[in-house]
Amino acid sequence: MRHLALTAAALATAMTFGPAPQARADMMSACAGDISSLCPDVPNGRGRISACLMGYSDKLSAACGPEVAAVAASGSRNILVPSGVRKALRPGFQAPLPASCDADAANLCSGIPATEGRVFACLYARDAKVGAACKGDIDAALKAAN
C-alpha cells in the first residue's frame, strides 16, 4: 500500500510539472556556451536563466535555440518560465518599456530593442541589479498588458 501511495505521488508530481526538469537539463546542456556568453551575470533559480536566454532569442546558437523554444512552448504550468515572462514573450505583447527602466535596459540588456517584450525577460533575469522603480513599473506594465 505504501508503494502505491509513493507511485501516486510521483505520478501527480510528473503530471503537475510535466517534462520541465528534462527540458531544463536539455536546455542547460545545449546552451552552456550561450549562457556563458550572453548571461554570465545571471544567477540560477526562479527561471532567470531561461528568461535571459529568451531575451536574447535572436542571438542563440543553432544548438541552443530549439531547446529554449521548447522550454518557452512547454505550457502555462512551466515552472522554468515565470508567468510574467511568458506574457511578455507571447505574440502580440504590447507594453512600452517604462521610462524608469531605460538606464537598466541600456546597461543590462544591450542589443535588445526596448520596443520588444524580450527586454522585459532580460530585466527579469537580472532582477537583483534592476532598480526598485523599474521593478515596480514592469510589474504594473505586465499586469496591464493585453
GROMACS elastic network, one bead per residue, 0.5 to 0.9 nm:
[ bonds ]
;  ai    aj funct       b0    kb
    1     4     6  0.51125   500
    1     5     6  0.64047   500
    1     6     6  0.88171   500
    2     5     6  0.50999   500
    2     6     6  0.63069   500
    2     7     6  0.86464   500
    3     6     6  0.51464   500
    3     7     6  0.61363   500
    3     8     6  0.85811   500
    4     7     6  0.50551   500
    4     8     6  0.61126   500
    4     9     6  0.85768   500
    5     8     6  0.50800   500
    5     9     6  0.61693   500
    5    10     6  0.86383   500
    6     9     6  0.50201   500
    6    10     6  0.61491   500
    6    11     6  0.85683   500
    7    10     6  0.50730   500
    7    11     6  0.61153   500
    7    12     6  0.85721   500
    8    11     6  0.50657   500
    8    12     6  0.61095   500
    8    13     6  0.85877   500
    9    12     6  0.51077   500
    9    13     6  0.62052   500
    9    14     6  0.86328   500
   10    13     6  0.51038   500
   10    14     6  0.61773   500
   10    15     6  0.86117   500
   11    14     6  0.50321   500
   11    15     6  0.60918   500
   11    16     6  0.85170   500
   12    15     6  0.50860   500
   12    16     6  0.60779   500
   12    17     6  0.85909   500
   13    16     6  0.50711   500
   13    17     6  0.60510   500
   13    18     6  0.78138   500
   14    17     6  0.53277   500
   14    18     6  0.50584   500
   14    19     6  0.74716   500
   15    18     6  0.51353   500
   15    19     6  0.86498   500
   16    77     6  0.74478   500
   17    20     6  0.60354   500
   17    21     6  0.78395   500
   17    77     6  0.69175   500
   17    78     6  0.67578   500
   17    79     6  0.70154   500
   18    21     6  0.78819   500
   18    22     6  0.89398   500
   18    74     6  0.86558   500
   18    77     6  0.83694   500
   18    78     6  0.79044   500
   19    22     6  0.55358   500
   19    23     6  0.59766   500
   19    24     6  0.85543   500
   19    74     6  0.80676   500
   19    78     6  0.87343   500
   20    24     6  0.59213   500
   20    25     6  0.84919   500
   20    71     6  0.73307   500
   20    74     6  0.75715   500
   20    78     6  0.63933   500
   20    79     6  0.69561   500
   20    80     6  0.68280   500
   21    24     6  0.51081   500
   21    25     6  0.62078   500
   21    26     6  0.86508   500
   21    79     6  0.88963   500
   21    80     6  0.83969   500
   22    26     6  0.60885   500
   22    27     6  0.84479   500
   23    26     6  0.51236   500
   23    27     6  0.60522   500
   23    28     6  0.85371   500
   23    67     6  0.73306   500
   23    68     6  0.86988   500
   23    70     6  0.72645   500
   23    71     6  0.60800   500
   23    74     6  0.86406   500
   23    80     6  0.89447   500
   24    28     6  0.59607   500
   24    29     6  0.84613   500
   24    50     6  0.83574   500
   24    67     6  0.84286   500
   24    68     6  0.87776   500
   24    71     6  0.71043   500
   24    80     6  0.72436   500
   25    28     6  0.51539   500
   25    29     6  0.61366   500
   25    30     6  0.85551   500
   26    29     6  0.52393   500
   26    30     6  0.60405   500
   26    31     6  0.82784   500
   26    67     6  0.67103   500
   27    30     6  0.51985   500
   27    31     6  0.56584   500
   27    32     6  0.81595   500
   27    50     6  0.84276   500
   27    64     6  0.66814   500
   27    65     6  0.88744   500
   27    66     6  0.86290   500
   27    68     6  0.61650   500
   27    70     6  0.85767   500
   27    71     6  0.76622   500
   28    31     6  0.52372   500
   28    32     6  0.57962   500
   28    35     6  0.81124   500
   28    49     6  0.86998   500
   28    50     6  0.89161   500
   28    64     6  0.86150   500
   28    67     6  0.86603   500
   29    32     6  0.55518   500
   29    33     6  0.88606   500
   29    64     6  0.85665   500
   30    33     6  0.78861   500
   30    34     6  0.85245   500
   30    61     6  0.89489   500
   30    63     6  0.57570   500
   30    64     6  0.51385   500
   30    65     6  0.87623   500
   30    67     6  0.71103   500
   31    34     6  0.50725   500
   31    35     6  0.59425   500
   31    36     6  0.85653   500
   31    53     6  0.85395   500
   31    60     6  0.81554   500
   31    61     6  0.77070   500
   31    63     6  0.70687   500
   31    65     6  0.81047   500
   31    67     6  0.79056   500
   31    68     6  0.82935   500
   32    35     6  0.51797   500
   32    36     6  0.63185   500
   32    37     6  0.87425   500
   32    64     6  0.83239   500
   33    36     6  0.52120   500
   33    37     6  0.62076   500
   33    38     6  0.84260   500
   33    61     6  0.84305   500
   33    64     6  0.87187   500
   34    37     6  0.51299   500
   34    38     6  0.55869   500
   34    39     6  0.72843   500
   34    40     6  0.89129   500
   34    53     6  0.77323   500
   34    59     6  0.85641   500
   34    60     6  0.64144   500
   34    61     6  0.68564   500
   34    64     6  0.72864   500
   35    38     6  0.53789   500
   35    40     6  0.60832   500
   35    42     6  0.86249   500
   35    49     6  0.75340   500
   35    52     6  0.83699   500
   35    53     6  0.72155   500
   36    39     6  0.57964   500
   36    41     6  0.85268   500
   37    40     6  0.61628   500
   38    41     6  0.85596   500
   38    52     6  0.78554   500
   38    53     6  0.74976   500
   38    56     6  0.74785   500
   38    59     6  0.85563   500
   38    60     6  0.86956   500
   39    42     6  0.53914   500
   39    43     6  0.87141   500
   39    49     6  0.72222   500
   39    52     6  0.62915   500
   39    53     6  0.72924   500
   39   125     6  0.86101   500
   40    43     6  0.82229   500
   41   126     6  0.76357   500
   42    48     6  0.67721   500
   42    49     6  0.64734   500
   42    52     6  0.75289   500
   42   125     6  0.61827   500
   42   126     6  0.58188   500
   42   127     6  0.89010   500
   43    48     6  0.68865   500
   43    49     6  0.72016   500
   43   125     6  0.78905   500
   43   126     6  0.78196   500
   44    47     6  0.74058   500
   44    48     6  0.62169   500
   44    49     6  0.60429   500
   45    48     6  0.59563   500
   45    49     6  0.73735   500
   45    80     6  0.87070   500
   46    49     6  0.83205   500
   46    79     6  0.80476   500
   46    80     6  0.70604   500
   46    81     6  0.78463   500
   46    82     6  0.72872   500
   46   125     6  0.87952   500
   47    50     6  0.53149   500
   47    51     6  0.60837   500
   47    52     6  0.86229   500
   47    79     6  0.72890   500
   47    81     6  0.51204   500
   47    82     6  0.62120   500
   47   125     6  0.76118   500
   48    52     6  0.60200   500
   48    53     6  0.85967   500
   48    80     6  0.82631   500
   48    81     6  0.79046   500
   48    82     6  0.85228   500
   48   121     6  0.82845   500
   48   122     6  0.84411   500
   48   124     6  0.67830   500
   48   126     6  0.73401   500
   48   127     6  0.85888   500
   49    52     6  0.51040   500
   49    53     6  0.62425   500
   49    54     6  0.85590   500
   49    80     6  0.87342   500
   49   125     6  0.65032   500
   50    53     6  0.52624   500
   50    54     6  0.61314   500
   50    55     6  0.86007   500
   50    68     6  0.71065   500
   50    71     6  0.77918   500
   50    72     6  0.81864   500
   50    80     6  0.66030   500
   50    81     6  0.63965   500
   50   121     6  0.88020   500
   50   125     6  0.80563   500
   51    54     6  0.50256   500
   51    55     6  0.61078   500
   51    56     6  0.87842   500
   51    80     6  0.85199   500
   51    81     6  0.65989   500
   51    82     6  0.80966   500
   51    85     6  0.67390   500
   51    86     6  0.87547   500
   51   118     6  0.85177   500
   51   120     6  0.88259   500
   51   121     6  0.50111   500
   51   122     6  0.62827   500
   51   123     6  0.87158   500
   51   124     6  0.70184   500
   51   125     6  0.56185   500
   52    55     6  0.50463   500
   52    56     6  0.65731   500
   52    57     6  0.87331   500
   52   118     6  0.86715   500
   52   121     6  0.61467   500
   52   123     6  0.80654   500
   52   124     6  0.78248   500
   52   125     6  0.52349   500
   52   126     6  0.79600   500
   53    56     6  0.51923   500
   53    57     6  0.60657   500
   53    59     6  0.88052   500
   53    60     6  0.74749   500
   53    64     6  0.88794   500
   53    65     6  0.86988   500
   53    68     6  0.69977   500
   53   121     6  0.85665   500
   53   122     6  0.80168   500
   53   125     6  0.89444   500
   54    58     6  0.85529   500
   54    60     6  0.88340   500
   54    65     6  0.89235   500
   54    68     6  0.67445   500
   54    69     6  0.80450   500
   54    72     6  0.77678   500
   54    85     6  0.89803   500
   54    89     6  0.79724   500
   54   118     6  0.67851   500
   54   121     6  0.68329   500
   54   122     6  0.77611   500
   55    58     6  0.82244   500
   55    89     6  0.84365   500
   55   109     6  0.84207   500
   55   112     6  0.73585   500
   55   117     6  0.80306   500
   55   119     6  0.60173   500
   55   120     6  0.76519   500
   55   121     6  0.52865   500
   55   122     6  0.50192   500
   55   123     6  0.86902   500
   55   125     6  0.87689   500
   56    59     6  0.54377   500
   56    60     6  0.66173   500
   56   109     6  0.88551   500
   56   111     6  0.84387   500
   56   112     6  0.71332   500
   56   118     6  0.72311   500
   56   119     6  0.86686   500
   56   121     6  0.89937   500
   56   122     6  0.77401   500
   57    60     6  0.55042   500
   57    65     6  0.68382   500
   57    68     6  0.79665   500
   57    69     6  0.85383   500
   57   118     6  0.81788   500
   58    61     6  0.89321   500
   58    65     6  0.84179   500
   59    65     6  0.85180   500
   60    63     6  0.80364   500
   60    64     6  0.59379   500
   60    65     6  0.53169   500
   60    68     6  0.87924   500
   61    64     6  0.51718   500
   61    65     6  0.59355   500
   62    65     6  0.56332   500
   62    66     6  0.73562   500
   63    66     6  0.66270   500
   63    67     6  0.73213   500
   64    67     6  0.53469   500
   64    68     6  0.62539   500
   64    69     6  0.86355   500
   65    68     6  0.52845   500
   65    69     6  0.61414   500
   65    70     6  0.86406   500
   66    70     6  0.60784   500
   66    71     6  0.86797   500
   67    70     6  0.50267   500
   67    71     6  0.63330   500
   67    72     6  0.86051   500
   68    71     6  0.51178   500
   68    72     6  0.60911   500
   68    73     6  0.85455   500
   69    73     6  0.60192   500
   69    74     6  0.85056   500
   70    73     6  0.51341   500
   70    74     6  0.60356   500
   71    74     6  0.52459   500
   71    75     6  0.83215   500
   71    78     6  0.78024   500
   71    80     6  0.72972   500
   71    81     6  0.76665   500
   72    75     6  0.74117   500
   72    78     6  0.82429   500
   72    80     6  0.84354   500
   72    81     6  0.69355   500
   72    86     6  0.73536   500
   72    89     6  0.86528   500
   73    76     6  0.85576   500
   73    78     6  0.87575   500
   74    77     6  0.79180   500
   74    78     6  0.61318   500
   75    78     6  0.55492   500
   76    79     6  0.84562   500
   76    81     6  0.86008   500
   76    82     6  0.89807   500
   76    83     6  0.72648   500
   76    86     6  0.79797   500
   77    80     6  0.88578   500
   77    81     6  0.87344   500
   77    83     6  0.85954   500
   78    81     6  0.58902   500
   78    82     6  0.76782   500
   78    83     6  0.84898   500
   79    82     6  0.66663   500
   79    83     6  0.87686   500
   81    84     6  0.83477   500
   81    85     6  0.64735   500
   81    86     6  0.63635   500
   82    85     6  0.53513   500
   82    86     6  0.63268   500
   82    87     6  0.87486   500
   83    87     6  0.61321   500
   83    88     6  0.86778   500
   84    87     6  0.50386   500
   84    88     6  0.62924   500
   84    89     6  0.87493   500
   84   120     6  0.87306   500
   84   121     6  0.84230   500
   84   124     6  0.89791   500
   84   139     6  0.79982   500
   84   142     6  0.63574   500
   84   143     6  0.82143   500
   85    88     6  0.50814   500
   85    89     6  0.62568   500
   85    90     6  0.87555   500
   85   117     6  0.84504   500
   85   118     6  0.84190   500
   85   120     6  0.69800   500
   85   121     6  0.54004   500
   85   124     6  0.75525   500
   85   142     6  0.86850   500
   86    89     6  0.52173   500
   86    90     6  0.62256   500
   86   121     6  0.84582   500
   87    90     6  0.54873   500
   87    91     6  0.88059   500
   87    93     6  0.70386   500
   87   117     6  0.85252   500
   87   142     6  0.73282   500
   87   145     6  0.83943   500
   87   146     6  0.87365   500
   88    91     6  0.84513   500
   88    92     6  0.89709   500
   88    93     6  0.57826   500
   88    94     6  0.79619   500
   88    95     6  0.83013   500
   88   116     6  0.84365   500
   88   118     6  0.68380   500
   88   119     6  0.86819   500
   88   120     6  0.65220   500
   88   121     6  0.70994   500
   88   142     6  0.71168   500
   88   145     6  0.84915   500
   89    92     6  0.85763   500
   89    93     6  0.67722   500
   89   116     6  0.84708   500
   89   117     6  0.55295   500
   89   118     6  0.61592   500
   89   120     6  0.84490   500
   89   121     6  0.76491   500
   90    93     6  0.58089   500
   90   117     6  0.81909   500
   91    94     6  0.89324   500
   92   146     6  0.81807   500
   93   116     6  0.82985   500
   93   117     6  0.66202   500
   93   145     6  0.70668   500
   93   146     6  0.66478   500
   94   115     6  0.85173   500
   94   116     6  0.80455   500
   94   117     6  0.73874   500
   94   145     6  0.63301   500
   94   146     6  0.69256   500
   95    98     6  0.84829   500
   95   115     6  0.80629   500
   95   116     6  0.84126   500
   95   117     6  0.74936   500
   95   141     6  0.62755   500
   95   142     6  0.74165   500
   95   144     6  0.81872   500
   95   145     6  0.58634   500
   95   146     6  0.83030   500
   96    99     6  0.86460   500
   96   114     6  0.75898   500
   96   115     6  0.62959   500
   96   116     6  0.81814   500
   96   117     6  0.85065   500
   96   141     6  0.78294   500
   97   100     6  0.82830   500
   97   101     6  0.66826   500
   97   102     6  0.74305   500
   97   105     6  0.88706   500
   97   114     6  0.59917   500
   97   115     6  0.67920   500
   97   116     6  0.83559   500
   97   117     6  0.83582   500
   97   119     6  0.80052   500
   97   120     6  0.77244   500
   97   137     6  0.87222   500
   97   138     6  0.75628   500
   97   141     6  0.80506   500
   98   101     6  0.54918   500
   98   102     6  0.71215   500
   98   134     6  0.70717   500
   98   137     6  0.62206   500
   98   138     6  0.68302   500
   98   141     6  0.76937   500
   99   102     6  0.53328   500
   99   103     6  0.83974   500
   99   134     6  0.80319   500
   99   137     6  0.87585   500
  100   103     6  0.74076   500
  100   104     6  0.81332   500
  100   131     6  0.82379   500
  100   133     6  0.61617   500
  100   135     6  0.87644   500
  100   137     6  0.72923   500
  101   104     6  0.51958   500
  101   105     6  0.58829   500
  101   106     6  0.84467   500
  101   123     6  0.86611   500
  101   130     6  0.79776   500
  101   131     6  0.77930   500
  101   133     6  0.78442   500
  101   135     6  0.80684   500
  101   137     6  0.80827   500
  101   138     6  0.81326   500
  102   105     6  0.52351   500
  102   106     6  0.61411   500
  102   107     6  0.86349   500
  102   114     6  0.80302   500
  102   134     6  0.85724   500
  103   106     6  0.50954   500
  103   107     6  0.60869   500
  103   108     6  0.83802   500
  104   107     6  0.51504   500
  104   108     6  0.56945   500
  104   109     6  0.75281   500
  104   123     6  0.76179   500
  104   129     6  0.80231   500
  104   130     6  0.60503   500
  104   131     6  0.73552   500
  104   134     6  0.79328   500
  105   108     6  0.52960   500
  105   110     6  0.67153   500
  105   112     6  0.82436   500
  105   113     6  0.89614   500
  105   114     6  0.73276   500
  105   119     6  0.70002   500
  105   120     6  0.87439   500
  105   122     6  0.81409   500
  105   123     6  0.68345   500
  105   130     6  0.87113   500
  106   109     6  0.57927   500
  106   110     6  0.52996   500
  106   111     6  0.83553   500
  106   112     6  0.87540   500
  106   114     6  0.87243   500
  107   110     6  0.63293   500
  108   122     6  0.77430   500
  108   123     6  0.72279   500
  108   126     6  0.74857   500
  108   129     6  0.82661   500
  108   130     6  0.84846   500
  109   112     6  0.59111   500
  109   113     6  0.86305   500
  109   114     6  0.89642   500
  109   119     6  0.66804   500
  109   122     6  0.61069   500
  109   123     6  0.70819   500
  110   113     6  0.79761   500
  112   115     6  0.84774   500
  112   116     6  0.74548   500
  112   118     6  0.69523   500
  112   119     6  0.59283   500
  112   122     6  0.83994   500
  113   116     6  0.57090   500
  113   117     6  0.86829   500
  113   118     6  0.79782   500
  113   119     6  0.68598   500
  114   117     6  0.76526   500
  114   118     6  0.81116   500
  114   119     6  0.59025   500
  114   120     6  0.84672   500
  115   118     6  0.85864   500
  115   119     6  0.78945   500
  116   119     6  0.61082   500
  116   120     6  0.79750   500
  117   120     6  0.53941   500
  117   121     6  0.69910   500
  118   121     6  0.51072   500
  118   122     6  0.63074   500
  118   123     6  0.87384   500
  119   123     6  0.61447   500
  119   124     6  0.85009   500
  120   123     6  0.52084   500
  120   124     6  0.61373   500
  120   125     6  0.86398   500
  120   138     6  0.73509   500
  120   142     6  0.89218   500
  121   124     6  0.50591   500
  121   125     6  0.61957   500
  121   126     6  0.88022   500
  122   125     6  0.51389   500
  122   126     6  0.65649   500
  122   127     6  0.86683   500
  123   126     6  0.51459   500
  123   127     6  0.58798   500
  123   129     6  0.84870   500
  123   130     6  0.68660   500
  123   135     6  0.85185   500
  124   128     6  0.86077   500
  124   130     6  0.82774   500
  124   135     6  0.83100   500
  124   138     6  0.89796   500
  125   128     6  0.83682   500
  126   129     6  0.56575   500
  126   130     6  0.66093   500
  127   130     6  0.50438   500
  127   131     6  0.81564   500
  127   135     6  0.75108   500
  128   131     6  0.81952   500
  130   133     6  0.84767   500
  130   134     6  0.66106   500
  130   135     6  0.66319   500
  131   134     6  0.53380   500
  131   135     6  0.63266   500
  131   136     6  0.88188   500
  132   135     6  0.51079   500
  132   136     6  0.62539   500
  132   137     6  0.85967   500
  133   136     6  0.52593   500
  133   137     6  0.61208   500
  133   138     6  0.85804   500
  134   137     6  0.50711   500
  134   138     6  0.60103   500
  134   139     6  0.85450   500
  135   138     6  0.52177   500
  135   139     6  0.62602   500
  135   140     6  0.87063   500
  136   139     6  0.51868   500
  136   140     6  0.62943   500
  136   141     6  0.86661   500
  137   140     6  0.50394   500
  137   141     6  0.60559   500
  137   142     6  0.85857   500
  138   142     6  0.60741   500
  138   143     6  0.85156   500
  139   142     6  0.52425   500
  139   143     6  0.62444   500
  139   144     6  0.86809   500
  140   143     6  0.51402   500
  140   144     6  0.61665   500
  140   145     6  0.85561   500
  141   144     6  0.51336   500
  141   145     6  0.59263   500
  142   145     6  0.51600   500
  142   146     6  0.83725   500
  143   146     6  0.83190   500
